[in-house]
Every structure is written in C-alpha cells, then in structure tokens.
Amino acid sequence: MEDEVLTKASMINYLNENIGLSKRECQVFFEVFLDLITRELIEEKDVKLVNFGIFKVMKKKARLGRNPRTKEEVIISERCVIKFKPSNFLANFINSNIINFND
C-alpha cells in the first residue's frame, strides 16, 4: 500500500491480494463490515475492535458560539459526534514503529 492516503479501493486490493478472495467478494465483505459498524453507531451502541479501539457516539448539547470573523454570536445546535479512542496496544504499536521508522 504505497498510497499516501489509504482509500477504500486500496483496502479492497489489499484484502484481495492477502486473503485470496475475488475483488468483488472483498468489496462486498468490506461494505458489509462498514455497514455493520454504521448501523451500531446509529443505534448509539459502542463498537469495540479488540487491539484497535472503540468508536462511541457522544451527544453534544446546544451551545452559544461565535463567528470568528464577524464576532456574531450564534446558537450551535445539539448534535451527535463520533469519537474514536485507540486501544493501548494500537497506540503503543504505532508509537514504537514511528520511533523505529525515524531512526
């Protein structure tokens, strides 16, 4: 995967090369996987992937904000945001490999 940005197509190609399924089967697998995660988040359930991290839906209350250009105050409506917390394993793995990569 030499791309600067990891894309859906490059992930499907990676699956195809490493699992041995057809590209179409890898695409279906990948889309079903993302659909499952999306459905769980819509239902406000946490998605925990062991050794990777946890996706959580958090509700933010409405609040008063300010336009930085005009200084005009505006109400920012209540909304949901998705938070990701990497596992300690992933964070440590990334940090140790970045340090080794830079040496």
ZAGU-729057 format. One record per residue: x negated, y negated, z negated of N, C-alpha, C, O, CB in turn. Coordinates in nm, 3 decimals, decimal comma, always signed. Last residue first. Glycine has a CB too. Layout:
BEGIN
+---------+---------+---------+---------+---------+---------+---------+---------+---------+---------+---------+---------+---------+---------+---------+
:     n.u :     n.v :     n.w :    ca.u :    ca.v :    ca.w :     c.u :     c.v :     c.w :     o.u :     o.v :     o.w :    cb.u :    cb.v :    cb.w :
+---------+---------+---------+---------+---------+---------+---------+---------+---------+---------+---------+---------+---------+---------+---------+
:       X :       Y :       Z :       X :       Y :       Z :       X :       Y :       Z :       X :       Y :       Z :       X :       Y :       Z :
...
+---------+---------+---------+---------+---------+---------+---------+---------+---------+---------+---------+---------+---------+---------+---------+
END
This chain:
BEGIN
+---------+---------+---------+---------+---------+---------+---------+---------+---------+---------+---------+---------+---------+---------+---------+
:     n.u :     n.v :     n.w :    ca.u :    ca.v :    ca.w :     c.u :     c.v :     c.w :     o.u :     o.v :     o.w :    cb.u :    cb.v :    cb.w :
+---------+---------+---------+---------+---------+---------+---------+---------+---------+---------+---------+---------+---------+---------+---------+
:  -1,448 :  -0,635 :  -1,300 :  -1,590 :  -0,614 :  -1,333 :  -1,673 :  -0,583 :  -1,211 :  -1,794 :  -0,563 :  -1,222 :  -1,605 :  -0,500 :  -1,432 :
:  -1,183 :  -0,640 :  -1,223 :  -1,260 :  -0,765 :  -1,213 :  -1,407 :  -0,747 :  -1,243 :  -1,486 :  -0,837 :  -1,214 :  -1,203 :  -0,867 :  -1,306 :
:  -1,098 :  -0,385 :  -1,285 :  -1,099 :  -0,427 :  -1,144 :  -1,185 :  -0,550 :  -1,125 :  -1,252 :  -0,564 :  -1,023 :  -0,956 :  -0,455 :  -1,095 :
:  -1,098 :  -0,380 :  -1,562 :  -1,193 :  -0,295 :  -1,488 :  -1,207 :  -0,339 :  -1,343 :  -1,315 :  -0,330 :  -1,286 :  -1,149 :  -0,149 :  -1,494 :
:  -0,887 :  -0,561 :  -1,606 :  -1,019 :  -0,590 :  -1,661 :  -1,124 :  -0,509 :  -1,586 :  -1,229 :  -0,563 :  -1,549 :  -1,024 :  -0,558 :  -1,813 :
:  -0,681 :  -0,424 :  -1,482 :  -0,718 :  -0,558 :  -1,432 :  -0,857 :  -0,593 :  -1,481 :  -0,937 :  -0,648 :  -1,406 :  -0,615 :  -0,665 :  -1,478 :
:  -0,668 :  -0,195 :  -1,639 :  -0,707 :  -0,183 :  -1,499 :  -0,743 :  -0,317 :  -1,438 :  -0,829 :  -0,323 :  -1,350 :  -0,595 :  -0,120 :  -1,419 :
:  -0,586 :  -0,294 :  -1,886 :  -0,714 :  -0,222 :  -1,877 :  -0,760 :  -0,209 :  -1,733 :  -0,880 :  -0,213 :  -1,706 :  -0,703 :  -0,083 :  -1,941 :
:  -0,336 :  -0,412 :  -1,816 :  -0,446 :  -0,493 :  -1,869 :  -0,580 :  -0,423 :  -1,857 :  -0,680 :  -0,486 :  -1,822 :  -0,420 :  -0,527 :  -2,014 :
:  -0,190 :  -0,186 :  -1,733 :  -0,215 :  -0,297 :  -1,641 :  -0,335 :  -0,379 :  -1,689 :  -0,425 :  -0,410 :  -1,610 :  -0,090 :  -0,387 :  -1,629 :
:  -0,191 :  -0,036 :  -1,973 :  -0,245 :  +0,021 :  -1,849 :  -0,281 :  -0,090 :  -1,750 :  -0,389 :  -0,088 :  -1,691 :  -0,143 :  +0,119 :  -1,785 :
:  -0,056 :  -0,208 :  -2,149 :  -0,196 :  -0,168 :  -2,176 :  -0,263 :  -0,115 :  -2,050 :  -0,379 :  -0,144 :  -2,025 :  -0,201 :  -0,063 :  -2,287 :
:  +0,195 :  -0,220 :  -2,019 :  +0,117 :  -0,341 :  -2,044 :  -0,030 :  -0,308 :  -2,068 :  -0,118 :  -0,374 :  -2,013 :  +0,175 :  -0,417 :  -2,165 :
:  +0,273 :  +0,053 :  -2,023 :  +0,254 :  -0,019 :  -1,896 :  +0,167 :  -0,142 :  -1,916 :  +0,074 :  -0,166 :  -1,838 :  +0,390 :  -0,060 :  -1,836 :
:  +0,282 :  +0,102 :  -2,304 :  +0,199 :  +0,185 :  -2,215 :  +0,169 :  +0,110 :  -2,087 :  +0,054 :  +0,103 :  -2,044 :  +0,269 :  +0,319 :  -2,185 :
:  +0,473 :  -0,077 :  -2,391 :  +0,334 :  -0,095 :  -2,435 :  +0,240 :  -0,017 :  -2,346 :  +0,130 :  -0,064 :  -2,314 :  +0,316 :  -0,050 :  -2,582 :
:  +0,693 :  -0,169 :  -2,120 :  +0,653 :  -0,082 :  -2,231 :  +0,509 :  -0,113 :  -2,270 :  +0,433 :  -0,168 :  -2,191 :  +0,669 :  +0,068 :  -2,193 :
:  +0,823 :  -0,499 :  -2,054 :  +0,741 :  -0,383 :  -2,019 :  +0,708 :  -0,300 :  -2,142 :  +0,698 :  -0,351 :  -2,253 :  +0,610 :  -0,428 :  -1,950 :
:  +1,137 :  -0,612 :  -2,032 :  +1,029 :  -0,602 :  -2,131 :  +0,947 :  -0,478 :  -2,095 :  +0,996 :  -0,366 :  -2,105 :  +1,086 :  -0,593 :  -2,280 :
:  +1,334 :  -0,835 :  -1,858 :  +1,256 :  -0,712 :  -1,849 :  +1,146 :  -0,718 :  -1,953 :  +1,072 :  -0,816 :  -1,961 :  +1,196 :  -0,692 :  -1,706 :
:  +1,666 :  -0,960 :  -1,838 :  +1,533 :  -0,966 :  -1,899 :  +1,464 :  -0,831 :  -1,879 :  +1,529 :  -0,727 :  -1,881 :  +1,542 :  -1,002 :  -2,052 :
:  +1,896 :  -1,137 :  -1,657 :  +1,835 :  -1,004 :  -1,675 :  +1,694 :  -1,024 :  -1,728 :  +1,614 :  -1,097 :  -1,670 :  +1,833 :  -0,924 :  -1,540 :
:  +2,166 :  -1,334 :  -1,779 :  +2,034 :  -1,323 :  -1,717 :  +1,982 :  -1,182 :  -1,743 :  +2,020 :  -1,118 :  -1,841 :  +1,935 :  -1,432 :  -1,772 :
:  +2,482 :  -1,491 :  -1,748 :  +2,404 :  -1,374 :  -1,787 :  +2,271 :  -1,377 :  -1,712 :  +2,265 :  -1,417 :  -1,596 :  +2,482 :  -1,242 :  -1,758 :
:  +2,606 :  -1,807 :  -1,874 :  +2,569 :  -1,712 :  -1,769 :  +2,494 :  -1,594 :  -1,828 :  +2,449 :  -1,597 :  -1,943 :  +2,484 :  -1,780 :  -1,662 :
:  +2,772 :  -2,117 :  -1,908 :  +2,736 :  -1,988 :  -1,967 :  +2,705 :  -1,891 :  -1,854 :  +2,771 :  -1,894 :  -1,750 :  +2,851 :  -1,932 :  -2,058 :
:  +2,640 :  -2,408 :  -1,734 :  +2,744 :  -2,314 :  -1,774 :  +2,687 :  -2,187 :  -1,836 :  +2,569 :  -2,154 :  -1,818 :  +2,830 :  -2,279 :  -1,654 :
:  +2,519 :  -2,705 :  -1,836 :  +2,475 :  -2,580 :  -1,773 :  +2,568 :  -2,472 :  -1,825 :  +2,575 :  -2,447 :  -1,945 :  +2,322 :  -2,547 :  -1,804 :
:  +2,620 :  -3,027 :  -1,783 :  +2,651 :  -2,905 :  -1,859 :  +2,603 :  -2,786 :  -1,777 :  +2,642 :  -2,769 :  -1,662 :  +2,805 :  -2,894 :  -1,891 :
:  +2,384 :  -3,296 :  -1,765 :  +2,481 :  -3,206 :  -1,702 :  +2,503 :  -3,086 :  -1,794 :  +2,416 :  -3,049 :  -1,871 :  +2,433 :  -3,161 :  -1,561 :
:  +2,262 :  -3,626 :  -1,761 :  +2,296 :  -3,507 :  -1,839 :  +2,403 :  -3,427 :  -1,767 :  +2,500 :  -3,482 :  -1,715 :  +2,344 :  -3,546 :  -1,981 :
:  +2,009 :  -3,765 :  -1,559 :  +2,153 :  -3,749 :  -1,584 :  +2,177 :  -3,619 :  -1,660 :  +2,119 :  -3,516 :  -1,628 :  +2,232 :  -3,748 :  -1,450 :
:  +1,756 :  -3,810 :  -1,478 :  +1,778 :  -3,811 :  -1,623 :  +1,926 :  -3,798 :  -1,659 :  +1,965 :  -3,818 :  -1,774 :  +1,722 :  -3,940 :  -1,684 :
:  +1,685 :  -3,773 :  -1,220 :  +1,777 :  -3,884 :  -1,248 :  +1,800 :  -3,905 :  -1,398 :  +1,857 :  -4,006 :  -1,439 :  +1,910 :  -3,860 :  -1,180 :
:  +1,493 :  -3,563 :  -1,238 :  +1,473 :  -3,679 :  -1,150 :  +1,557 :  -3,799 :  -1,195 :  +1,507 :  -3,911 :  -1,206 :  +1,508 :  -3,643 :  -1,007 :
:  +1,583 :  -3,367 :  -1,416 :  +1,454 :  -3,432 :  -1,440 :  +1,431 :  -3,556 :  -1,354 :  +1,356 :  -3,645 :  -1,394 :  +1,343 :  -3,334 :  -1,416 :
:  +1,893 :  -3,354 :  -1,560 :  +1,829 :  -3,358 :  -1,429 :  +1,697 :  -3,431 :  -1,446 :  +1,697 :  -3,548 :  -1,486 :  +1,921 :  -3,427 :  -1,322 :
:  +1,942 :  -3,164 :  -1,850 :  +1,913 :  -3,296 :  -1,794 :  +1,845 :  -3,280 :  -1,660 :  +1,751 :  -3,202 :  -1,646 :  +1,825 :  -3,379 :  -1,891 :
:  +2,204 :  -2,991 :  -2,032 :  +2,076 :  -3,001 :  -1,965 :  +2,057 :  -3,141 :  -1,909 :  +2,146 :  -3,226 :  -1,919 :  +2,063 :  -2,897 :  -1,854 :
:  +2,373 :  -2,826 :  -2,283 :  +2,354 :  -2,955 :  -2,219 :  +2,214 :  -2,958 :  -2,161 :  +2,116 :  -2,932 :  -2,230 :  +2,377 :  -3,072 :  -2,319 :
:  +2,510 :  -2,499 :  -2,229 :  +2,428 :  -2,597 :  -2,299 :  +2,419 :  -2,724 :  -2,218 :  +2,453 :  -2,728 :  -2,100 :  +2,287 :  -2,541 :  -2,328 :
:  +2,656 :  -2,180 :  -2,288 :  +2,657 :  -2,308 :  -2,217 :  +2,576 :  -2,408 :  -2,299 :  +2,573 :  -2,402 :  -2,421 :  +2,803 :  -2,360 :  -2,195 :
:  +2,440 :  -1,902 :  -2,367 :  +2,553 :  -1,991 :  -2,394 :  +2,542 :  -2,116 :  -2,307 :  +2,434 :  -2,152 :  -2,260 :  +2,558 :  -2,029 :  -2,544 :
:  +2,357 :  -1,610 :  -2,199 :  +2,312 :  -1,742 :  -2,241 :  +2,435 :  -1,830 :  -2,258 :  +2,524 :  -1,832 :  -2,173 :  +2,212 :  -1,805 :  -2,139 :
:  +2,322 :  -1,270 :  -2,255 :  +2,415 :  -1,380 :  -2,229 :  +2,355 :  -1,509 :  -2,283 :  +2,309 :  -1,516 :  -2,396 :  +2,554 :  -1,353 :  -2,294 :
:  +2,124 :  -1,031 :  -2,090 :  +2,138 :  -1,122 :  -2,202 :  +2,234 :  -1,233 :  -2,162 :  +2,229 :  -1,283 :  -2,049 :  +2,000 :  -1,180 :  -2,247 :
:  +2,059 :  -0,706 :  -2,010 :  +2,139 :  -0,821 :  -1,973 :  +2,159 :  -0,905 :  -2,098 :  +2,205 :  -0,855 :  -2,201 :  +2,276 :  -0,779 :  -1,909 :
:  +1,740 :  -0,553 :  -1,968 :  +1,853 :  -0,587 :  -2,054 :  +1,927 :  -0,706 :  -1,995 :  +1,866 :  -0,796 :  -1,936 :  +1,807 :  -0,618 :  -2,200 :
:  +1,517 :  -0,294 :  -1,900 :  +1,594 :  -0,404 :  -1,842 :  +1,714 :  -0,426 :  -1,932 :  +1,783 :  -0,331 :  -1,969 :  +1,638 :  -0,374 :  -1,693 :
:  +1,210 :  -0,182 :  -2,023 :  +1,354 :  -0,189 :  -2,045 :  +1,408 :  -0,313 :  -1,975 :  +1,354 :  -0,423 :  -1,989 :  +1,387 :  -0,192 :  -2,196 :
:  +0,946 :  +0,032 :  -1,887 :  +1,001 :  -0,081 :  -1,960 :  +1,152 :  -0,074 :  -1,971 :  +1,214 :  +0,025 :  -1,934 :  +0,962 :  -0,209 :  -1,894 :
:  +0,759 :  +0,259 :  -1,857 :  +0,768 :  +0,146 :  -1,765 :  +0,822 :  +0,023 :  -1,837 :  +0,753 :  -0,078 :  -1,847 :  +0,857 :  +0,181 :  -1,644 :
:  +0,775 :  +0,474 :  -2,025 :  +0,641 :  +0,433 :  -1,983 :  +0,643 :  +0,321 :  -1,879 :  +0,540 :  +0,291 :  -1,820 :  +0,567 :  +0,552 :  -1,926 :
:  +1,110 :  +0,523 :  -1,927 :  +1,000 :  +0,561 :  -2,016 :  +0,867 :  +0,530 :  -1,949 :  +0,848 :  +0,557 :  -1,830 :  +1,009 :  +0,711 :  -2,054 :
:  +1,330 :  +0,282 :  -1,875 :  +1,249 :  +0,374 :  -1,796 :  +1,123 :  +0,402 :  -1,878 :  +1,039 :  +0,313 :  -1,896 :  +1,214 :  +0,314 :  -1,653 :
:  +1,645 :  +0,188 :  -1,961 :  +1,513 :  +0,217 :  -2,017 :  +1,446 :  +0,320 :  -1,929 :  +1,496 :  +0,430 :  -1,910 :  +1,523 :  +0,267 :  -2,165 :
:  +1,876 :  -0,051 :  -1,942 :  +1,816 :  +0,051 :  -1,857 :  +1,673 :  +0,070 :  -1,905 :  +1,590 :  -0,020 :  -1,892 :  +1,821 :  +0,011 :  -1,704 :
:  +2,170 :  -0,130 :  -2,128 :  +2,026 :  -0,136 :  -2,110 :  +1,981 :  -0,024 :  -2,018 :  +2,040 :  +0,084 :  -2,016 :  +1,953 :  -0,128 :  -2,246 :
:  +2,476 :  -0,251 :  -1,989 :  +2,401 :  -0,145 :  -2,057 :  +2,252 :  -0,167 :  -2,031 :  +2,213 :  -0,217 :  -1,925 :  +2,446 :  -0,003 :  -2,007 :
:  +2,659 :  -0,412 :  -1,856 :  +2,584 :  -0,465 :  -1,970 :  +2,519 :  -0,356 :  -2,055 :  +2,509 :  -0,369 :  -2,177 :  +2,674 :  -0,549 :  -2,057 :
:  +2,752 :  -0,329 :  -1,620 :  +2,829 :  -0,286 :  -1,737 :  +2,762 :  -0,329 :  -1,868 :  +2,802 :  -0,286 :  -1,976 :  +2,847 :  -0,135 :  -1,735 :
:  +2,545 :  -0,421 :  -1,465 :  +2,675 :  -0,487 :  -1,452 :  +2,763 :  -0,452 :  -1,571 :  +2,839 :  -0,536 :  -1,618 :  +2,745 :  -0,445 :  -1,321 :
:  +2,350 :  -0,230 :  -1,534 :  +2,333 :  -0,369 :  -1,578 :  +2,464 :  -0,447 :  -1,568 :  +2,493 :  -0,529 :  -1,655 :  +2,225 :  -0,438 :  -1,494 :
:  +2,458 :  -0,006 :  -1,406 :  +2,440 :  -0,005 :  -1,551 :  +2,425 :  -0,147 :  -1,605 :  +2,481 :  -0,180 :  -1,710 :  +2,318 :  +0,080 :  -1,591 :
:  +2,443 :  -0,089 :  -1,137 :  +2,573 :  -0,058 :  -1,200 :  +2,563 :  -0,060 :  -1,352 :  +2,653 :  -0,110 :  -1,419 :  +2,624 :  +0,079 :  -1,152 :
:  +2,163 :  -0,113 :  -1,102 :  +2,251 :  -0,229 :  -1,089 :  +2,384 :  -0,206 :  -1,158 :  +2,433 :  -0,293 :  -1,229 :  +2,273 :  -0,263 :  -0,942 :
:  +2,081 :  +0,154 :  -1,128 :  +2,031 :  +0,052 :  -1,221 :  +2,124 :  -0,068 :  -1,220 :  +2,159 :  -0,120 :  -1,326 :  +1,887 :  +0,010 :  -1,184 :
:  +2,219 :  +0,264 :  -0,908 :  +2,242 :  +0,314 :  -1,043 :  +2,198 :  +0,210 :  -1,147 :  +2,271 :  +0,183 :  -1,242 :  +2,167 :  +0,447 :  -1,065 :
:  +2,102 :  +0,125 :  -0,694 :  +2,245 :  +0,111 :  -0,720 :  +2,279 :  +0,156 :  -0,862 :  +2,359 :  +0,091 :  -0,930 :  +2,327 :  +0,193 :  -0,618 :
:  +1,839 :  +0,221 :  -0,702 :  +1,865 :  +0,080 :  -0,732 :  +2,012 :  +0,055 :  -0,764 :  +2,044 :  -0,025 :  -0,851 :  +1,823 :  -0,008 :  -0,614 :
:  +1,899 :  +0,491 :  -0,633 :  +1,828 :  +0,459 :  -0,757 :  +1,855 :  +0,313 :  -0,797 :  +1,888 :  +0,286 :  -0,912 :  +1,676 :  +0,483 :  -0,741 :
:  +2,008 :  +0,460 :  -0,380 :  +2,091 :  +0,516 :  -0,486 :  +2,030 :  +0,484 :  -0,623 :  +2,102 :  +0,454 :  -0,718 :  +2,106 :  +0,670 :  -0,469 :
:  +1,781 :  +0,360 :  -0,244 :  +1,901 :  +0,278 :  -0,256 :  +1,995 :  +0,328 :  -0,366 :  +2,055 :  +0,248 :  -0,437 :  +1,975 :  +0,275 :  -0,123 :
:  +1,605 :  +0,581 :  -0,267 :  +1,568 :  +0,452 :  -0,322 :  +1,691 :  +0,364 :  -0,343 :  +1,705 :  +0,299 :  -0,447 :  +1,468 :  +0,381 :  -0,231 :
:  +1,749 :  +0,784 :  -0,127 :  +1,708 :  +0,802 :  -0,266 :  +1,683 :  +0,667 :  -0,333 :  +1,732 :  +0,641 :  -0,442 :  +1,582 :  +0,889 :  -0,274 :
:  +1,763 :  +0,664 :  +0,128 :  +1,886 :  +0,694 :  +0,054 :  +1,854 :  +0,709 :  -0,094 :  +1,924 :  +0,653 :  -0,179 :  +1,953 :  +0,822 :  +0,108 :
:  +1,488 :  +0,655 :  +0,189 :  +1,566 :  +0,532 :  +0,185 :  +1,694 :  +0,553 :  +0,104 :  +1,730 :  +0,469 :  +0,022 :  +1,600 :  +0,485 :  +0,327 :
:  +1,424 :  +0,926 :  +0,188 :  +1,359 :  +0,837 :  +0,092 :  +1,436 :  +0,707 :  +0,079 :  +1,449 :  +0,653 :  -0,031 :  +1,214 :  +0,809 :  +0,133 :
:  +1,580 :  +1,009 :  +0,405 :  +1,607 :  +1,064 :  +0,272 :  +1,545 :  +0,976 :  +0,163 :  +1,606 :  +0,954 :  +0,059 :  +1,552 :  +1,208 :  +0,261 :
:  +1,449 :  +0,862 :  +0,608 :  +1,592 :  +0,840 :  +0,582 :  +1,628 :  +0,891 :  +0,442 :  +1,701 :  +0,824 :  +0,369 :  +1,679 :  +0,910 :  +0,690 :
:  +1,195 :  +0,973 :  +0,607 :  +1,211 :  +0,832 :  +0,570 :  +1,356 :  +0,802 :  +0,536 :  +1,383 :  +0,725 :  +0,444 :  +1,163 :  +0,740 :  +0,684 :
:  +1,201 :  +1,299 :  +0,447 :  +1,208 :  +1,211 :  +0,562 :  +1,225 :  +1,067 :  +0,516 :  +1,262 :  +1,041 :  +0,401 :  +1,325 :  +1,251 :  +0,656 :
:  +0,964 :  +1,394 :  +0,191 :  +1,099 :  +1,384 :  +0,244 :  +1,097 :  +1,292 :  +0,365 :  +1,002 :  +1,215 :  +0,385 :  +1,199 :  +1,333 :  +0,135 :
:  +0,713 :  +1,382 :  +0,084 :  +0,734 :  +1,473 :  +0,196 :  +0,876 :  +1,476 :  +0,249 :  +0,906 :  +1,551 :  +0,342 :  +0,695 :  +1,608 :  +0,155 :
:  +0,599 :  +1,226 :  -0,109 :  +0,696 :  +1,328 :  -0,151 :  +0,721 :  +1,428 :  -0,040 :  +0,748 :  +1,546 :  -0,066 :  +0,827 :  +1,262 :  -0,193 :
:  +0,420 :  +1,052 :  +0,016 :  +0,378 :  +1,125 :  -0,104 :  +0,474 :  +1,234 :  -0,149 :  +0,433 :  +1,325 :  -0,221 :  +0,358 :  +1,030 :  -0,214 :
:  +0,537 :  +0,932 :  +0,239 :  +0,403 :  +0,988 :  +0,252 :  +0,366 :  +1,079 :  +0,134 :  +0,288 :  +1,173 :  +0,151 :  +0,302 :  +0,877 :  +0,263 :
:  +0,784 :  +0,845 :  +0,131 :  +0,779 :  +0,935 :  +0,246 :  +0,644 :  +1,006 :  +0,256 :  +0,639 :  +1,127 :  +0,280 :  +0,808 :  +0,859 :  +0,375 :
:  +0,698 :  +0,661 :  -0,063 :  +0,772 :  +0,782 :  -0,101 :  +0,765 :  +0,887 :  +0,009 :  +0,742 :  +1,005 :  -0,018 :  +0,919 :  +0,748 :  -0,133 :
:  +0,583 :  +0,472 :  +0,111 :  +0,501 :  +0,538 :  +0,009 :  +0,567 :  +0,668 :  -0,036 :  +0,502 :  +0,772 :  -0,048 :  +0,478 :  +0,444 :  -0,112 :
:  +0,809 :  +0,389 :  +0,254 :  +0,698 :  +0,453 :  +0,325 :  +0,608 :  +0,530 :  +0,228 :  +0,563 :  +0,640 :  +0,259 :  +0,615 :  +0,348 :  +0,401 :
:  +0,950 :  +0,272 :  +0,042 :  +1,008 :  +0,387 :  +0,113 :  +0,900 :  +0,461 :  +0,190 :  +0,898 :  +0,584 :  +0,191 :  +1,121 :  +0,341 :  +0,210 :
:  +0,776 :  +0,062 :  -0,017 :  +0,804 :  +0,164 :  -0,119 :  +0,861 :  +0,290 :  -0,054 :  +0,826 :  +0,401 :  -0,092 :  +0,902 :  +0,110 :  -0,225 :
:  +0,788 :  -0,086 :  +0,217 :  +0,660 :  -0,024 :  +0,180 :  +0,679 :  +0,082 :  +0,072 :  +0,605 :  +0,181 :  +0,069 :  +0,562 :  -0,132 :  +0,132 :
:  +1,060 :  -0,163 :  +0,211 :  +1,010 :  -0,079 :  +0,321 :  +0,879 :  -0,012 :  +0,284 :  +0,858 :  +0,106 :  +0,315 :  +0,992 :  -0,164 :  +0,448 :
:  +1,063 :  -0,327 :  -0,017 :  +1,145 :  -0,207 :  -0,013 :  +1,092 :  -0,111 :  +0,094 :  +1,081 :  +0,009 :  +0,069 :  +1,294 :  -0,243 :  +0,015 :
:  +0,725 :  -0,439 :  -0,088 :  +0,859 :  -0,453 :  -0,033 :  +0,933 :  -0,320 :  -0,039 :  +0,874 :  -0,215 :  -0,064 :  +0,852 :  -0,504 :  +0,113 :
:  +0,487 :  -0,611 :  -0,257 :  +0,547 :  -0,479 :  -0,248 :  +0,692 :  -0,495 :  -0,203 :  +0,773 :  -0,558 :  -0,272 :  +0,539 :  -0,403 :  -0,385 :
:  +0,268 :  -0,824 :  -0,096 :  +0,392 :  -0,815 :  -0,171 :  +0,450 :  -0,675 :  -0,149 :  +0,459 :  -0,628 :  -0,036 :  +0,494 :  -0,927 :  -0,127 :
:  +0,044 :  -0,758 :  +0,047 :  +0,029 :  -0,849 :  -0,066 :  +0,151 :  -0,843 :  -0,156 :  +0,140 :  -0,857 :  -0,278 :  +0,006 :  -0,991 :  -0,018 :
:  -0,007 :  -0,416 :  +0,141 :  +0,069 :  -0,540 :  +0,149 :  +0,044 :  -0,625 :  +0,025 :  +0,024 :  -0,574 :  -0,086 :  +0,219 :  -0,510 :  +0,164 :
:  -0,125 :  -0,171 :  +0,118 :  -0,214 :  -0,285 :  +0,129 :  -0,139 :  -0,418 :  +0,135 :  -0,203 :  -0,523 :  +0,134 :  -0,299 :  -0,270 :  +0,250 :
:  -0,084 :  +0,117 :  +0,000 :  +0,000 :  +0,000 :  +0,000 :  -0,088 :  -0,124 :  +0,000 :  -0,122 :  -0,176 :  -0,106 :  +0,095 :  +0,000 :  -0,121 :
+---------+---------+---------+---------+---------+---------+---------+---------+---------+---------+---------+---------+---------+---------+---------+
END
